[in-house]
Amino acid sequence: MNPNGAVSAESNHFGFSRFGTEHAMSVVYGARGVFPALPKDAMPQIRCTLAKTQRRIDDALRIRFEVFARELGYLETAVGTIPREFEPFDTLATTLHIVAYDGRKAVGAVRLLLPNREIALANGTLFGLSIESHYDLAALAKAGLRPAETTRFCVLSAYRGSPVASLLHAAALRLSSRFGVTHWIAGANMETDALDDALIIQRALVLQGFVRDDLVLERRNALVAPLFPRRPFYDERVRSRALAGDANVPLPRTIDSYARRMHARFVGPPMFDPRFRMCALPFIAAVADQCPFHERQPMAA
């Protein structure tokens, strides 16, 4: 393993290619690293790019701040804030940033975390992924899965409902296939910081058949949610229906989209993300179950 976290030929337990990460990206994507966009008669100005320069990675961080802080209000903003959403994983060679552009304007992004031996050794985890700060992924290793973590998926509000989300999904799919990833794992935004509502959502997913009972991730720490939630998802009428056993309560748009369009299955209890101040639910989605973008409608952003 190289000191900068790049996957080397000697670390196949963590790597998804016999090439080092930088070499593999140049072999697969060429010097420009641009994924094919939609046909010309659809939306020729949209393209997805594998960000390999400081400027393009900065575009990803700026879009993330715009969506998560300014549009959705998940992150604190104050005078003097640098308008970028970033963390240490963003600098690793095993982190792949995909950015969608409308002409020269960055309009969406997604981040793919490949396993990192250095991070795993430093934290006593199995894969060196961000989600391992919340969940033990021993069940994935035991099942022989080769995961990558898909995080920070975001599209500017003006482009939601356009092909941008589907193009980002297709780009992540191509990268995952090239690196031998078998499953995506992430914590899905439950669109609430209320623990009671998060548990209702989890129960509804169980009753609707979207939860795997053969693969369960153990949460590392007790769930500590806000005593006074600011973002309830259900009103009292829907909560009463859920308590009465109604399985058909509405699901958060993100959760529903992942379950129905990505064939994601949920694999553990909810957790509270203090950075985004929202509850999240772990899921896995098989790369083999994903449809190419030209065969599907745009995913929910």
Backbone hydrogen bonds, N-H to C=O, Kabsch-Sander energy under -0.5 kcal/mol:
donor,donor_aa,acceptor,acceptor_aa,energy
2,N,6,A,-1.3
5,G,2,N,-2.1
11,S,8,S,-1.6
14,F,11,S,-1.4
15,G,11,S,-2.8
21,T,7,V,-0.8
24,A,20,G,-3.1
25,M,21,T,-2.2
26,S,22,E,-1.8
27,V,23,H,-2.4
28,V,24,A,-2.5
29,Y,25,M,-2.6
30,G,26,S,-1.5
33,G,29,Y,-1.3
34,V,29,Y,-0.5
35,F,48,C,-3.1
42,A,39,P,-2.1
43,M,39,P,-1.2
46,I,43,M,-1.5
47,R,101,Y,-1.9
48,C,35,F,-0.6
49,T,99,V,-3.1
50,L,33,G,-3.2
51,A,49,T,-0.8
51,A,97,H,-2.9
57,I,53,T,-2.4
58,D,54,Q,-2.3
59,D,55,R,-1.7
60,A,56,R,-1.7
61,L,57,I,-2.1
62,R,58,D,-2.3
63,I,59,D,-2.4
64,R,60,A,-2.2
65,F,61,L,-1.8
66,E,62,R,-2.3
67,V,63,I,-2.4
68,F,64,R,-2.8
69,A,65,F,-2.1
70,R,65,F,-1.6
71,E,66,E,-2.1
72,L,67,V,-2.4
74,Y,68,F,-2.5
75,L,68,F,-1.0
81,T,78,A,-2.1
84,R,82,I,-3.0
85,E,61,L,-1.9
86,F,84,R,-0.6
90,D,87,E,-2.0
91,T,88,P,-1.8
92,L,89,F,-1.2
93,A,4,N,-1.3
95,T,92,L,-1.5
96,L,94,T,-0.5
96,L,112,L,-3.0
97,H,51,A,-0.5
97,H,95,T,-0.6
98,I,96,L,-0.5
98,I,110,V,-2.7
99,V,49,T,-2.6
100,A,108,G,-2.7
101,Y,47,R,-3.0
102,D,105,K,-3.1
103,G,45,Q,-2.4
103,G,101,Y,-0.7
104,R,102,D,-0.6
105,K,102,D,-2.0
106,A,104,R,-0.5
107,V,100,A,-3.0
108,G,100,A,-1.2
109,A,154,C,-2.5
110,V,98,I,-2.0
111,R,151,T,-2.8
112,L,96,L,-2.9
113,L,111,R,-0.5
113,L,149,E,-3.0
114,L,94,T,-2.6
114,L,112,L,-0.6
116,N,127,F,-2.3
120,A,116,N,-2.3
121,L,117,R,-2.8
122,A,118,E,-2.1
123,N,119,I,-1.7
124,G,120,A,-1.2
125,T,120,A,-1.9
132,E,129,L,-1.1
133,S,130,S,-1.9
134,H,131,I,-1.8
135,Y,131,I,-2.0
136,D,218,E,-2.7
137,L,135,Y,-0.6
140,L,137,L,-0.9
141,A,137,L,-1.7
142,K,138,A,-2.7
143,A,139,A,-1.5
144,G,141,A,-1.3
145,L,140,L,-2.2
148,A,183,H,-1.7
149,E,113,L,-2.4
150,T,148,A,-0.6
150,T,185,I,-1.4
151,T,111,R,-2.7
151,T,149,E,-0.6
154,C,109,A,-2.6
156,L,107,V,-2.8
159,Y,156,L,-2.2
160,R,157,S,-1.1
162,S,159,Y,-1.8
165,A,162,S,-0.7
167,L,163,P,-2.4
168,L,164,V,-2.3
169,H,165,A,-2.2
170,A,166,S,-2.5
171,A,167,L,-2.4
172,A,168,L,-2.4
173,L,169,H,-2.0
174,R,170,A,-2.2
175,L,171,A,-2.3
176,S,172,A,-2.4
177,S,173,L,-2.3
178,R,174,R,-2.2
179,F,175,L,-1.8
180,G,177,S,-1.0
181,V,176,S,-2.5
182,T,146,R,-2.3
183,H,146,R,-1.2
184,W,285,A,-3.0
185,I,148,A,-2.1
186,A,283,F,-1.6
188,A,186,A,-0.6
188,A,281,L,-3.2
190,M,279,C,-2.5
193,D,231,R,-0.8
194,A,231,R,-0.6
195,L,193,D,-0.6
198,A,194,A,-2.2
199,L,195,L,-2.4
200,I,196,D,-1.6
201,I,197,D,-2.4
202,Q,198,A,-2.3
203,R,199,L,-2.3
204,A,200,I,-2.4
205,L,201,I,-2.1
206,V,202,Q,-1.9
207,L,203,R,-2.4
208,Q,204,A,-1.8
209,G,206,V,-1.4
210,F,205,L,-2.9
212,R,266,F,-2.0
217,L,267,V,-3.7
218,E,136,D,-0.7
220,R,134,H,-3.0
221,N,134,H,-0.5
224,V,222,A,-0.6
225,A,223,L,-0.6
239,R,235,D,-2.3
240,S,236,E,-2.2
241,R,237,R,-1.8
242,A,238,V,-2.5
243,L,239,R,-2.5
244,A,240,S,-1.4
245,G,242,A,-1.7
246,D,241,R,-2.4
247,A,245,G,-0.5
256,D,252,P,-2.9
257,S,253,R,-2.4
258,Y,254,T,-2.5
259,A,255,I,-2.3
260,R,256,D,-2.5
261,R,257,S,-2.6
262,M,257,S,-1.0
262,M,258,Y,-0.8
264,A,258,Y,-2.5
265,R,284,I,-2.6
266,F,210,F,-2.6
267,V,282,P,-2.2
271,M,280,A,-2.5
273,D,271,M,-0.5
273,D,278,M,-3.0
277,R,273,D,-1.7
278,M,273,D,-1.1
279,C,192,T,-3.0
280,A,271,M,-2.8
281,L,188,A,-1.9
283,F,186,A,-2.5
284,I,265,R,-2.5
285,A,184,W,-2.0
287,V,182,T,-2.5
288,A,182,T,-0.6
289,D,286,A,-1.2
290,Q,287,V,-1.5
295,E,292,P,-2.0
296,R,293,F,-1.3
